[in-house]
Each structure stands twice: as structure tokens, then as C-alpha cells.
Amino acid sequence: MQKKIFAILIFTSIVLVSILVVIAPSFSGVSSLARKSLQKKLDLDLILNDNKDVKLVFFGYSSCPDICSPRLSSLNHYYNSIDEINRKRIGVEFLDISTPVDKTLPQRYAEFFNPEFKGIYLNTDILRVYTKAFNVFFSKSFIDKTEYDHTAHLYIIQKVNKTKYLRYIYNTYPYDFKQINKDIKGLLNEPY
């Protein structure tokens, strides 16, 4: 009897998480389309605080075994395909949702994929602000408490005269790097 109740609880949890991941973004203003274009002003200090004009931003966690690694690897492949002139204007930032004890872990994890990638540690309070701004869902996994279930979207942030804007959200994987490249080139060529 207990096994049956446990199985029903697990099944219900999986269904609810699936519904949240698929439906919740449409309630928060994020389309369920593969790509969403917008211009949302961001008042966040930790991202895009260097000389880059555009950043690709990904939320994940440093010990992620199956979602974050392939995505960061594909971002590395894309980043290395960008010509040197544009690469000076484009960056990649990995924001860690796990608030690891070792605050250097996000940077070391990001650099594992590319030495030019930036890994950002977020404490619990700042994590709440950032995940709200980007509509990122995350929770400890029901099955393995060392893992997280999380939104795995890719975001493009643009800086215009020191003001940061969320410009694109890509909801599907594998990422459409032809479209991403087109979107980034459009942003880089916009007059300020």
C-alpha cells in the first residue's frame, strides 16, 4: 500500500513539474515558442558588468551531470566559431543556482568549457532576485537531492549606454545557433 502511494506521489510530482516547466512561462510573460524577442530592462549588477556589448546567459549548477554540460559545451562550440572582432563584443555567463559552498566553483566550472566564459556565484538573496527577473524555475530534484530540476533556457542580454536589456530567450535545445547568430549580429549592428 505504501509503495502504491509513493508511486502515485512521484508520478503526480513529475506531472506537476512538467506542467510548471511548459505552462508557467506563458503566465509569466515568456512565450512557449522556441525563441522570444523582447526588450526588458534589467537592473542587475552582476551580469554584463564588463566591456562586452552582448552576453549569452545560462542558469545551471556546477555539478550538473546531464543538462548544463552539453549546453555549455555547445555554447563553447558556437563561441569559438565567432570571428575575433565580434568575440571581443560578445561573452558567455553561467549563473549557478546551487549556491555552492565554494564560491569559486561557478567560475572554475565555466572556465572548464572555455577560459573566456564567466561563472557567477549567487548567494540565496541575489539568486531570488535574478531567477525572478529571468523567470527561472528551479528546485531540488525529487529523486536525487544532490541535483536540481531547472529552467534551461538561453538568454541574450544587450548593454546600451550602460543600461542592460533582456533581448531574447531561447526555450529549446539544441539551440538554433544560426538564429542566435543572426539575432546577435542584429544587436551588434543596432545604432545606439
N, CA, C and O of each residue as an XYZ file, in Angstrom:
768
protein
N       0.821     -1.193      0.000
C       0.000      0.000      0.000
C       0.866      1.260      0.000
O       0.594      2.207     -0.738
N       1.932      1.266      0.848
C       2.818      2.421      0.912
C       3.558      2.620     -0.416
O       3.784      3.755     -0.837
N       3.930      1.528     -1.068
C       4.622      1.622     -2.354
C       3.703      2.246     -3.402
O       4.150      3.042     -4.228
N       2.443      1.892     -3.370
C       1.475      2.431     -4.322
C       1.285      3.935     -4.098
O       1.246      4.707     -5.056
N       1.170      4.339     -2.852
C       1.025      5.763     -2.526
C       2.281      6.519     -2.945
O       2.192      7.607     -3.513
N       3.445      5.947     -2.666
C       4.711      6.584     -3.055
C       4.793      6.732     -4.571
O       5.203      7.783     -5.063
N       4.413      5.710     -5.308
C       4.440      5.751     -6.780
C       3.487      6.826     -7.303
O       3.815      7.534     -8.255
N       2.314      6.950     -6.689
C       1.354      7.972     -7.102
C       1.918      9.367     -6.817
O       1.772     10.270     -7.641
N       2.552      9.549     -5.674
C       3.157     10.836     -5.331
C       4.269     11.204     -6.312
O       4.348     12.349     -6.757
N       5.109     10.261     -6.643
C       6.191     10.512     -7.599
C       5.609     10.891     -8.956
O       6.043     11.865     -9.569
N       4.626     10.122     -9.426
C       4.001     10.403    -10.717
C       3.363     11.792    -10.718
O       3.533     12.556    -11.669
N       2.632     12.116     -9.656
C       1.991     13.419     -9.551
C       3.030     14.543     -9.544
O       2.829     15.580    -10.175
N       4.125     14.339     -8.839
C       5.196     15.339     -8.791
C       5.784     15.571    -10.168
O       6.016     16.714    -10.562
N       6.022     14.516    -10.890
C       6.588     14.636    -12.243
C       5.625     15.392    -13.151
O       6.040     16.258    -13.920
N       4.350     15.066    -13.061
C       3.349     15.748    -13.883
C       3.303     17.237    -13.529
O       3.259     18.080    -14.425
N       3.312     17.567    -12.240
C       3.255     18.968    -11.821
C       4.481     19.743    -12.268
O       4.356     20.875    -12.735
N       5.654     19.159    -12.136
C       6.880     19.826    -12.585
C       6.827     20.034    -14.098
O       7.206     21.097    -14.590
N       6.361     19.032    -14.833
C       6.240     19.161    -16.289
C       5.296     20.296    -16.656
O       5.577     21.077    -17.566
N       4.191     20.385    -15.957
C       3.230     21.461    -16.216
C       3.865     22.817    -15.919
O       3.704     23.757    -16.697
N       4.579     22.925    -14.812
C       5.238     24.186    -14.471
C       6.246     24.597    -15.531
O       6.309     25.768    -15.905
N       7.027     23.657    -16.012
C       8.060     23.970    -16.987
C       7.456     24.365    -18.327
O       7.989     25.241    -19.008
N       6.353     23.732    -18.716
C       5.750     24.001    -20.014
C       4.774     25.159    -19.975
O       4.789     26.001    -20.873
N       3.925     25.224    -18.960
C       2.845     26.208    -18.939
C       3.218     27.474    -18.177
O       2.839     28.567    -18.598
N       3.936     27.367    -17.088
C       4.231     28.534    -16.255
C       4.886     29.677    -17.017
O       4.557     30.833    -16.750
N       5.810     29.412    -17.964
C       6.399     30.545    -18.676
C       5.367     31.414    -19.389
O       5.566     32.626    -19.484
N       4.265     30.837    -19.899
C       3.288     31.657    -20.588
C       2.534     32.566    -19.635
O       2.046     33.616    -20.054
N       2.423     32.196    -18.367
C       1.773     33.056    -17.388
C       2.692     34.185    -16.944
O       2.222     35.226    -16.484
N       3.985     33.987    -17.077
C       4.931     34.995    -16.610
C       5.366     35.925    -17.727
O       6.280     36.727    -17.533
N       4.739     35.842    -18.886
C       5.076     36.745    -19.975
C       6.092     36.160    -20.935
O       6.441     36.819    -21.914
N       6.580     34.962    -20.701
C       7.547     34.327    -21.578
C       6.802     33.351    -22.461
O       6.083     32.481    -21.971
N       6.971     33.494    -23.742
C       6.267     32.630    -24.680
C       6.811     31.210    -24.639
O       7.968     30.989    -24.280
N       5.980     30.260    -25.005
C       6.450     28.883    -25.077
C       7.073     28.586    -26.437
O       7.420     27.440    -26.723
N       7.218     29.615    -27.279
C       7.873     29.443    -28.558
C       9.355     29.144    -28.351
O       9.894     29.347    -27.263
N      10.003     28.661    -29.405
C      11.420     28.335    -29.316
C      12.273     29.572    -29.086
O      13.366     29.477    -28.527
N      11.783     30.730    -29.512
C      12.542     31.975    -29.375
C      11.565     33.094    -29.052
O      10.511     33.213    -29.676
N      11.915     33.888    -28.096
C      11.073     35.025    -27.701
C      11.915     36.281    -27.780
O      12.998     36.346    -27.199
N      11.423     37.275    -28.495
C      12.103     38.553    -28.617
C      11.421     39.557    -27.690
O      10.193     39.639    -27.654
N      12.209     40.311    -26.949
C      11.648     41.309    -26.045
C      12.679     42.372    -25.737
O      13.825     42.283    -26.179
N      12.280     43.366    -24.988
C      13.211     44.401    -24.551
C      12.870     44.744    -23.110
O      12.221     45.752    -22.830
N      13.317     43.891    -22.209
C      13.041     44.057    -20.786
C      14.282     44.652    -20.113
O      15.361     44.060    -20.145
N      14.115     45.812    -19.513
C      15.229     46.463    -18.829
C      15.590     45.660    -17.580
O      14.716     45.243    -16.820
N      16.881     45.452    -17.384
C      17.367     44.703    -16.230
C      18.201     45.610    -15.341
O      19.092     46.312    -15.819
N      17.914     45.593    -14.063
C      18.670     46.364    -13.086
C      19.483     45.399    -12.235
O      19.284     45.313    -11.023
N      20.393     44.678    -12.866
C      21.158     43.623    -12.199
C      22.651     43.906    -12.354
O      23.151     44.039    -13.471
N      23.350     43.994    -11.238
C      24.758     44.398    -11.261
C      25.730     43.307    -11.703
O      26.739     43.612    -12.338
N      25.455     42.059    -11.386
C      26.451     41.015    -11.586
C      26.643     40.584    -13.032
O      27.710     40.086    -13.390
N      25.627     40.768    -13.867
C      25.766     40.345    -15.257
C      26.165     41.513    -16.148
O      25.832     42.668    -15.882
N      26.876     41.183    -17.195
C      27.275     42.151    -18.213
C      27.888     43.398    -17.568
O      27.518     44.523    -17.902
N      28.819     43.190    -16.650
C      29.456     44.316    -15.977
C      30.901     44.488    -16.448
O      31.774     44.902    -15.685
N      31.132     44.162    -17.720
C      32.456     44.332    -18.299
C      32.312     45.134    -19.592
O      31.323     45.843    -19.773
N      33.282     45.026    -20.480
C      33.251     45.832    -21.696
C      32.517     45.162    -22.864
O      32.582     45.659    -23.988
N      31.833     44.065    -22.627
C      31.096     43.367    -23.688
C      29.778     44.093    -23.948
O      29.224     44.741    -23.060
N      29.284     43.971    -25.190
C      28.011     44.584    -25.560
C      26.849     43.600    -25.457
O      25.708     43.998    -25.223
N      27.146     42.313    -25.632
C      26.115     41.274    -25.646
C      26.620     40.087    -24.849
O      27.791     39.718    -24.941
N      25.724     39.487    -24.061
C      26.072     38.276    -23.312
C      25.027     37.207    -23.548
O      23.829     37.484    -23.609
N      25.503     35.983    -23.680
C      24.633     34.814    -23.648
C      24.662     34.337    -22.207
O      25.737     34.077    -21.666
N      23.514     34.219    -21.582
C      23.425     33.894    -20.157
C      22.686     32.566    -19.995
O      21.634     32.340    -20.594
N      23.269     31.695    -19.165
C      22.666     30.392    -18.892
C      22.667     30.147    -17.390
O      23.695     30.320    -16.736
N      21.518     29.745    -16.833
C      21.410     29.376    -15.430
C      21.537     27.865    -15.321
O      20.888     27.131    -16.065
N      22.365     27.400    -14.403
C      22.538     25.968    -14.180
C      23.235     25.751    -12.854
O      23.243     26.634    -11.997
N      23.817     24.587    -12.686
C      24.581     24.352    -11.460
C      25.836     23.564    -11.771
O      25.870     22.743    -12.688
N      26.871     23.835    -10.981
C      28.219     23.366    -11.271
C      28.388     21.859    -11.305
O      29.282     21.367    -11.994
N      27.583     21.123    -10.603
C      27.746     19.663    -10.596
C      26.691     18.966    -11.459
O      26.451     17.770    -11.292
N      26.071     19.688    -12.361
C      25.009     19.138    -13.212
C      25.593     18.103    -14.175
O      26.492     18.421    -14.954
N      25.090     16.871    -14.127
C      25.685     15.812    -14.941
C      25.130     15.694    -16.356
O      25.790     15.122    -17.223
N      23.915     16.229    -16.613
C      23.303     15.872    -17.900
C      22.675     17.018    -18.690
O      22.412     16.842    -19.880
N      22.427     18.154    -18.104
C      21.788     19.257    -18.823
C      22.795     20.383    -19.091
O      22.977     20.803    -20.234
N      23.431     20.856    -18.051
C      24.307     22.025    -18.163
C      25.549     21.752    -19.010
O      25.929     22.579    -19.839
N      26.172     20.616    -18.809
C      27.413     20.314    -19.541
C      27.223     20.319    -21.054
O      28.001     20.971    -21.749
N      26.215     19.616    -21.603
C      26.052     19.674    -23.065
C      25.720     21.077    -23.573
O      26.165     21.468    -24.652
N      24.954     21.821    -22.813
C      24.597     23.173    -23.254
C      25.817     24.091    -23.237
O      26.035     24.847    -24.184
N      26.604     24.033    -22.183
C      27.813     24.860    -22.134
C      28.828     24.412    -23.180
O      29.554     25.235    -23.737
N      28.878     23.139    -23.443
C      29.757     22.635    -24.492
C      29.328     23.167    -25.862
O      30.169     23.566    -26.667
N      28.017     23.171    -26.122
C      27.535     23.705    -27.402
C      27.763     25.218    -27.471
O      28.048     25.748    -28.545
N      27.641     25.917    -26.342
C      27.938     27.347    -26.321
C      29.414     27.599    -26.615
O      29.762     28.561    -27.299
N      30.275     26.734    -26.098
C      31.705     26.837    -26.389
C      31.957     26.668    -27.886
O      32.705     27.439    -28.488
N      31.334     25.664    -28.474
C      31.495     25.421    -29.911
C      31.041     26.651    -30.705
O      31.732     27.091    -31.623
N      29.889     27.196    -30.351
C      29.385     28.397    -31.026
C      30.331     29.570    -30.806
O      30.689     30.265    -31.758
N      30.736     29.796    -29.565
C      31.591     30.934    -29.227
C      32.897     30.889    -30.016
O      33.377     31.916    -30.494
N      33.461     29.703    -30.147
C      34.706     29.559    -30.894
C      34.521     29.785    -32.391
O      35.498     30.017    -33.104
N      33.286     29.721    -32.874
C      33.021     29.955    -34.297
C      32.847     31.439    -34.627
O      32.815     31.817    -35.798
N      32.736     32.272    -33.601
C      32.553     33.720    -33.802
C      33.898     34.331    -34.182
O      34.929     33.983    -33.608
N      33.883     35.244    -35.153
C      35.136     35.881    -35.558
C      35.701     36.704    -34.398
O      34.976     37.130    -33.498
N      37.004     36.910    -34.451
C      37.722     37.533    -33.335
C      37.220     38.940    -33.008
O      37.164     39.322    -31.839
N      36.858     39.701    -34.024
C      36.383     41.076    -33.795
C      35.074     41.059    -32.999
O      34.931     41.797    -32.024
N      34.123     40.221    -33.412
C      32.843     40.156    -32.693
C      32.980     39.473    -31.341
O      32.235     39.798    -30.416
N      33.913     38.533    -31.200
C      34.098     37.859    -29.921
C      34.520     38.843    -28.832
O      34.256     38.611    -27.653
N      35.169     39.931    -29.216
C      35.548     40.957    -28.235
C      34.316     41.673    -27.680
O      34.378     42.289    -26.615
N      33.190     41.589    -28.410
C      31.965     42.279    -28.002
C      30.926     41.333    -27.399
O      29.897     41.780    -26.893
N      31.196     40.022    -27.454
C      30.229     39.008    -27.016
C      30.847     38.173    -25.902
O      32.028     37.830    -25.960
N      30.056     37.847    -24.897
C      30.526     36.997    -23.817
C      29.493     35.957    -23.429
O      28.339     36.014    -23.853
N      29.925     35.011    -22.618
C      29.035     33.971    -22.097
C      29.141     33.994    -20.577
O      30.239     34.022    -20.020
N      27.979     33.981    -19.911
C      27.953     33.972    -18.450
C      27.092     32.807    -17.963
O      25.973     32.590    -18.428
N      27.655     32.072    -17.015
C      26.982     30.934    -16.376
C      26.641     31.352    -14.958
O      27.537     31.671    -14.176
N      25.348     31.355    -14.609
C      24.917     31.723    -13.266
C      24.520     30.463    -12.514
O      23.634     29.726    -12.948
N      25.172     30.217    -11.392
C      24.982     28.983    -10.629
C      23.802     29.112     -9.669
O      23.779     29.999     -8.815
N      22.817     28.214     -9.819
C      21.616     28.240     -8.979
C      21.784     27.477     -7.672
O      20.898     27.512     -6.818
N      22.906     26.790     -7.504
C      23.055     25.887     -6.357
C      23.677     26.530     -5.128
O      23.799     25.866     -4.098
N      24.072     27.791     -5.196
C      24.770     28.477     -4.102
C      25.804     27.561     -3.441
O      25.682     27.242     -2.259
N      26.826     27.135     -4.204
C      27.811     26.206     -3.652
C      28.601     26.833     -2.498
O      28.734     28.054     -2.413
N      29.114     25.989     -1.624
C      29.927     26.454     -0.502
C      31.187     27.132     -1.030
O      31.599     28.179     -0.531
N      31.791     26.521     -2.042
C      32.986     27.081     -2.670
C      32.544     28.120     -3.707
O      32.053     27.766     -4.779
N      32.723     29.391     -3.380
C      32.253     30.472     -4.246
C      33.021     30.562     -5.563
O      32.574     31.243     -6.486
N      34.168     29.889     -5.668
C      34.944     29.908     -6.915
C      34.489     28.817     -7.884
O      34.905     28.806     -9.043
N      33.651     27.913     -7.423
C      33.228     26.784     -8.256
C      32.526     27.206     -9.547
O      32.843     26.645    -10.596
N      31.589     28.163     -9.535
C      30.948     28.561    -10.797
C      31.958     29.055    -11.845
O      31.837     28.729    -13.026
N      32.942     29.835    -11.414
C      33.946     30.335    -12.362
C      34.799     29.187    -12.903
O      35.066     29.121    -14.103
N      35.219     28.297    -12.033
C      36.035     27.163    -12.487
C      35.243     26.260    -13.430
O      35.788     25.743    -14.405
N      33.955     26.072    -13.135
C      33.096     25.242    -13.986
C      32.944     25.879    -15.367
O      33.074     25.195    -16.382
N      32.670     27.184    -15.411
C      32.519     27.891    -16.687
C      33.821     27.846    -17.485
O      33.803     27.608    -18.692
N      34.942     28.074    -16.817
C      36.242     28.057    -17.491
C      36.621     26.677    -18.008
O      37.423     26.571    -18.936
N      36.067     25.623    -17.430
C      36.318     24.277    -17.931
C      35.882     24.172    -19.396
O      36.523     23.490    -20.196
N      34.786     24.854    -19.737
C      34.267     24.816    -21.102
C      34.968     25.819    -22.009
O      35.173     25.557    -23.194
N      35.332     26.966    -21.450
C      36.052     27.968    -22.220
C      36.664     28.964    -21.240
O      35.954     29.497    -20.388
N      37.967     29.224    -21.345
C      38.614     30.153    -20.405
C      38.033     31.568    -20.428
O      38.225     32.336    -19.485
N      37.319     31.913    -21.511
C      36.723     33.248    -21.603
C      35.321     33.313    -21.002
O      34.771     34.404    -20.851
N      34.732     32.169    -20.658
C      33.408     32.158    -20.045
C      33.507     32.657    -18.609
O      34.519     32.464    -17.934
N      32.441     33.298    -18.160
C      32.394     33.844    -16.810
C      31.381     33.041    -15.987
O      30.236     32.877    -16.410
N      31.785     32.548    -14.832
C      30.896     31.849    -13.914
C      30.565     32.754    -12.748
O      31.464     33.350    -12.154
N      29.301     32.868    -12.412
C      28.878     33.814    -11.380
C      28.234     33.081    -10.212
O      27.288     32.312    -10.381
N      28.767     33.336     -9.036
C      28.197     32.817     -7.791
C      27.088     33.764     -7.352
O      27.268     34.982     -7.349
N      25.946     33.203     -6.982
C      24.823     33.990     -6.472
C      24.466     33.490     -5.075
O      24.176     32.306     -4.900
N      24.484     34.371     -4.084
C      24.019     33.935     -2.771
C      22.497     33.791     -2.818
O      21.875     34.172     -3.810
N      21.903     33.260     -1.786
C      20.477     32.946     -1.796
C      19.602     34.160     -2.088
O      18.655     34.055     -2.868
N      19.894     35.306     -1.485
C      19.081     36.504     -1.703
C      19.193     37.015     -3.138
O      18.187     37.347     -3.765
N      20.407     37.076     -3.648
C      20.615     37.552     -5.017
C      20.052     36.550     -6.016
O      19.518     36.939     -7.055
N      20.170     35.270     -5.706
C      19.617     34.229     -6.577
C      18.117     34.442     -6.769
O      17.612     34.312     -7.884
N      17.405     34.767     -5.698
C      15.962     35.014     -5.791
C      15.654     36.166     -6.746
O      14.730     36.083     -7.555
N      16.432     37.235     -6.645
C      16.224     38.412     -7.495
C      16.474     38.058     -8.965
O      15.691     38.428     -9.839
N      17.562     37.345     -9.226
C      17.940     37.029    -10.608
C      16.985     36.012    -11.240
O      16.592     36.166    -12.396
N      16.617     34.986    -10.492
C      15.709     33.992    -11.071
C      14.331     34.598    -11.318
O      13.639     34.199    -12.255
N      13.929     35.552    -10.495
C      12.656     36.237    -10.727
C      12.744     37.103    -11.982
O      11.822     37.109    -12.798
N      13.832     37.824    -12.138
C      14.000     38.708    -13.297
C      13.988     37.931    -14.610
O      13.512     38.429    -15.630
N      14.515     36.704    -14.577
C      14.601     35.888    -15.792
C      13.514     34.807    -15.865
O      13.494     34.019    -16.811
N      12.627     34.763    -14.893
C      11.585     33.732    -14.825
C      12.179     32.329    -14.846
O      11.707     31.454    -15.573
N      13.206     32.127    -14.050
C      13.870     30.828    -13.969
C      13.242     30.015    -12.844
O      13.119     30.486    -11.714
N      12.849     28.792    -13.171
C      12.323     27.843    -12.189
C      13.448     26.902    -11.790
O      14.202     26.440    -12.646
N      13.570     26.612    -10.492
C      14.497     25.572    -10.057
C      14.046     25.014     -8.722
O      13.426     25.709     -7.916
N      14.364     23.755     -8.502
C      14.096     23.109     -7.214
C      14.991     21.892     -7.106
O      15.472     21.365     -8.109
N      15.207     21.456     -5.884
C      15.958     20.213     -5.678
C      15.200     19.084     -6.350
O      13.970     19.057     -6.333
N      15.922     18.172     -6.930
C      15.315     17.025     -7.596
C      14.576     16.162     -6.575
O      15.033     15.989     -5.445
N      13.437     15.628     -6.986
C      12.687     14.730     -6.104
C      13.427     13.407     -5.915
O      13.337     12.781     -4.859
N      14.147     12.996     -6.934
C      14.786     11.679     -6.921
C      16.170     11.727     -6.293
O      16.513     10.867     -5.482
N      16.975     12.732     -6.663
C      18.344     12.841     -6.163
C      18.528     14.246     -5.605
O      18.596     15.205     -6.373
N      18.610     14.384     -4.296
C      18.680     15.689     -3.638
C      19.995     16.428     -3.895
O      20.140     17.577     -3.478
N      20.958     15.793     -4.574
C      22.192     16.484     -4.937
C      22.046     17.180     -6.291
O      22.939     17.913     -6.717
N      20.919     16.948     -6.962
C      20.683     17.534     -8.274
C      19.519     18.526     -8.215
O      18.738     18.542     -7.263
N      19.428     19.349     -9.255
C      18.362     20.344     -9.365
C      17.591     20.135    -10.660
O      18.161     19.780    -11.692
N      16.285     20.363    -10.584
C      15.470     20.496    -11.785
C      15.408     21.999    -12.034
O      15.148     22.772    -11.113
N      15.648     22.414    -13.276
C      15.690     23.857    -13.523
C      15.380     24.198    -14.969
O      15.491     23.367    -15.870
N      14.986     25.452    -15.156
C      14.789     26.005    -16.483
C      16.152     26.053    -17.155
O      17.131     26.506    -16.561
N      16.209     25.590    -18.384
C      17.496     25.543    -19.085
C      17.478     26.410    -20.341
O      18.015     26.029    -21.381
N      16.859     27.569    -20.229
C      16.794     28.482    -21.371
C      18.127     29.209    -21.545
O      18.945     29.285    -20.628
N      18.312     29.729    -22.731
C      19.459     30.585    -23.021
C      18.913     31.997    -23.209
O      17.915     32.198    -23.902
N      19.568     32.967    -22.594
C      19.118     34.354    -22.635
C      20.190     35.205    -23.303
O      21.386     34.970    -23.126
N      19.748     36.195    -24.071
C      20.691     37.163    -24.626
C      20.401     38.509    -23.987
O      19.275     39.007    -24.006
N      21.467     39.088    -23.415
C      21.409     40.377    -22.756
C      22.211     41.360    -23.600
O      23.290     41.031    -24.093
N      21.689     42.539    -23.758
C      22.385     43.582    -24.506
C      22.597     44.783    -23.594
O      21.724     45.147    -22.806
N      23.776     45.392    -23.716
C      24.061     46.616    -22.972
C      24.072     47.786    -23.952
O      24.792     47.776    -24.951
N      23.258     48.790    -23.643
C      23.190     50.005    -24.453
C      23.403     51.184    -23.511
O      22.564     51.460    -22.653
N      24.525     51.876    -23.673
C      24.844     53.028    -22.808
C      24.696     52.682    -21.325
O      24.037     53.410    -20.583
N      25.285     51.611    -20.903
C      25.307     51.135    -19.513
C      23.971     50.575    -19.018
O      23.888     50.112    -17.881
N      22.935     50.607    -19.843
C      21.650     50.014    -19.476
C      21.581     48.625    -20.090
O      21.920     48.437    -21.259
N      21.136     47.644    -19.291
C      21.080     46.251    -19.742
C      19.644     45.871    -20.080
O      18.701     46.233    -19.378
N      19.508     45.127    -21.179
C      18.195     44.673    -21.627
C      18.221     43.181    -21.907
O      19.163     42.670    -22.513
N      17.194     42.494    -21.468
C      16.970     41.116    -21.874
C      16.323     41.203    -23.248
O      15.229     41.749    -23.387
N      16.994     40.666    -24.265
C      16.509     40.825    -25.637
C      15.912     39.550    -26.231
O      14.933     39.614    -26.973
N      16.491     38.398    -25.912
C      15.982     37.147    -26.481
C      16.039     36.043    -25.443
O      16.911     36.017    -24.575
N      15.076     35.125    -25.559
C      15.058     33.908    -24.762
C      14.892     32.748    -25.740
O      14.004     32.769    -26.593
N      15.744     31.747    -25.614
C      15.664     30.547    -26.450
C      15.264     29.386    -25.551
O      15.991     29.017    -24.629
N      14.090     28.814    -25.835
C      13.487     27.821    -24.948
C      13.764     26.380    -25.322
O      13.437     25.479    -24.550
N      14.351     26.133    -26.470
C      14.531     24.747    -26.915
C      16.007     24.403    -27.068
O      16.848     25.279    -27.272
N      16.296     23.144    -26.968
C      17.646     22.630    -27.160
C      17.551     21.432    -28.080
O      16.625     20.639    -27.909
N      18.428     21.241    -29.033
C      19.636     22.043    -29.252
C      19.294     23.455    -29.728
O      18.297     23.691    -30.410
N      20.163     24.370    -29.338
C      19.952     25.758    -29.697
C      20.080     25.944    -31.206
O      20.866     25.262    -31.864
N      19.302     26.868    -31.739
C      19.372     27.218    -33.152
C      20.430     28.316    -33.287
O      20.111     29.504    -33.251
N      21.691     27.907    -33.442
C      22.780     28.881    -33.460
C      22.766     29.759    -34.704
O      23.328     30.854    -34.676
N      22.148     29.322    -35.786
C      22.002     30.208    -36.948
C      21.122     31.394    -36.575
O      21.442     32.537    -36.902
N      19.997     31.118    -35.881
C      19.101     32.197    -35.450
C      19.769     33.048    -34.376
O      19.666     34.274    -34.409
N      20.448     32.416    -33.431
C      21.138     33.154    -32.368
C      22.186     34.083    -32.967
O      22.297     35.241    -32.562
N      22.955     33.579    -33.932
C      23.975     34.387    -34.583
C      23.340     35.575    -35.309
O      23.856     36.691    -35.249
N      22.231     35.333    -35.987
C      21.506     36.401    -36.687
C      21.012     37.452    -35.682
O      21.135     38.653    -35.921
N      20.453     36.987    -34.557
C      19.955     37.912    -33.531
C      21.090     38.738    -32.936
O      20.949     39.946    -32.746
N      22.215     38.088    -32.642
C      23.351     38.801    -32.051
C      23.917     39.812    -33.035
O      24.214     40.943    -32.650
N      24.072     39.429    -34.297
C      24.584     40.379    -35.293
C      23.661     41.579    -35.419
O      24.124     42.710    -35.570
N      22.349     41.335    -35.357
C      21.392     42.441    -35.394
C      21.580     43.386    -34.217
O      21.514     44.604    -34.379
N      21.814     42.827    -33.027
C      22.030     43.656    -31.838
C      23.326     44.433    -31.936
O      23.375     45.609    -31.574
N      24.378     43.789    -32.421
C      25.676     44.456    -32.522
C      25.661     45.578    -33.562
O      26.437     46.528    -33.463
N      24.794     45.472    -34.541
C      24.733     46.467    -35.596
C      23.685     47.554    -35.348
O      23.546     48.474    -36.154
N      22.941     47.454    -34.227
C      21.953     48.487    -33.911
C      22.657     49.795    -33.586
O      23.660     49.804    -32.872
N      22.129     50.911    -34.113
C      22.704     52.213    -33.727
C      22.284     52.539    -32.289
O      21.158     52.255    -31.882
N      23.190     53.128    -31.542
C      22.887     53.497    -30.148
C      22.332     54.871    -30.070
O      22.020     55.349    -28.979
